[in-house]
Amino acid sequence: MDYPSNVKLIRIPCTGRVDALHLMKAFEEGMDGVCVAGCLEGECHFLTGNLRAKKRVEYVKKVLSTLGINPERLQMYNLSAAMGAKFVEIASEVTDKIRAIGPSPVKTGRGREFAEEQKEGEES
Amino acid sequence: MITAEIKPIEEILEIIEPYDKIILAGCKECVAVCAAGGEKEVQFLASALRTARKSNGREVEIREVTLQRQCDPEYVEQIRDFAGDYQAILSIACGVGVQYMAEHYTIPAVPGLNTAFMGGAVQQGVWSEKCQGCGNCVLHLTGGICPITRCSKSLLNGPCGGSSNGKCEVNPEIECGWQLIIDRLKLLGEFESRYAELFPIKDWSTSRDGGLRKIVREDLKQ
């Protein structure tokens, strides 16, 4: 089972440890996208770690959009540690999605790539 | 505590637009407790602002500091050594802190928060107003529930006709302050003695009247 080589794994004890700052720092450093992989909902060893992470991810997505960065660059998936094949699938899917969005504007300095109006336009 | 909320980040970006080198100053007191302007919020906001500016091709240098308090000259002075190297101070303390920064330094001090009210935590992530600082406390007469704050009309002889099933006509999510006071007085066995007595007209001169308010303690003053 191979997952895309551009995916850098950062191990944490539980997604409940993920802080909004960790996610924001990744974007500040020029990462094109971040994927938080938590346990299945309802199966957190610490009960609510992944649910807390979900809220933080949503919060950071909102902040990213206000910064003019496409919030789709940040994703959260839920899967168990035994679902290796699923992980490969997700890693490939996220990589494709981020590749389609393009390199981070933090690296290119090309300005806002996302605005609320644009989001509304896409929805309608 | 004094509660506050972070301004929309677009607004903060607009405020700091003229600057390329700023100090982002947090405060470890009230605004840290209400998760608006403490050390953690300083780190997150600094990272967000740097990210936005980098993506616009115009980086901003941010010095992150979190002072014990921004409403006390001795702490505000702690950035004296390096303040001169920066173009502005973005303070994420309450409005008091921003003004102290402005009084102490010759570079602009700009706000990153909207200061809200004096209140406390209801639950994690939820804060509610408790006191309006009217300068003439009546809590001993109202079962420990403030009619000035909790009644939407600040009535001293309530409730009004807009109280329905314990809720306020202003918003059905707001509890009627006077219903709370009556229930509390009954619980304390003070209803008969307290509620029948009418409040005289309140002296508001201790509140928003007469301009800037000040407390002077001659025994402590130097």
Contacts between the chains, C-beta under 8 A, distances in Angstrom:
chain1	res1	chain2	res2	distance
A	19	B	40	7.9
A	20	B	44	5.7
A	21	B	40	7.0
A	21	B	43	5.3
A	21	B	44	5.0
A	21	B	47	6.4
A	24	B	44	5.9
A	24	B	47	4.4
A	24	B	48	5.7
A	24	B	51	6.6
A	25	B	47	5.5
A	27	B	51	5.2
A	28	B	47	4.8
A	28	B	48	8.0
A	28	B	50	5.4
A	28	B	51	4.5
A	28	B	54	7.1
A	30	B	54	7.8
A	63	B	9	6.4
A	63	B	48	5.8
A	66	B	8	6.6
A	66	B	9	4.5
A	66	B	10	5.5
A	67	B	9	6.4
A	67	B	13	7.9
A	67	B	48	6.0
A	67	B	51	5.7
A	67	B	52	4.1
A	67	B	55	7.1
A	68	B	52	6.5
A	68	B	55	6.3
A	68	B	56	7.7
A	69	B	51	7.0
A	69	B	52	7.8
A	69	B	55	6.4
A	104	B	55	7.4
A	105	B	55	3.7
A	105	B	56	8.0
A	106	B	51	5.8
A	106	B	54	4.6
A	106	B	55	4.8
A	108	B	55	7.9
A	109	B	54	6.7
A	109	B	55	6.5
A	109	B	56	6.8
A	109	B	57	3.2
A	109	B	58	7.9
A	110	B	55	7.4
A	110	B	57	7.2
A	111	B	55	6.5
A	111	B	56	5.2
A	111	B	57	6.9
A	112	B	55	7.4
A	112	B	56	7.4
A	113	B	55	7.7
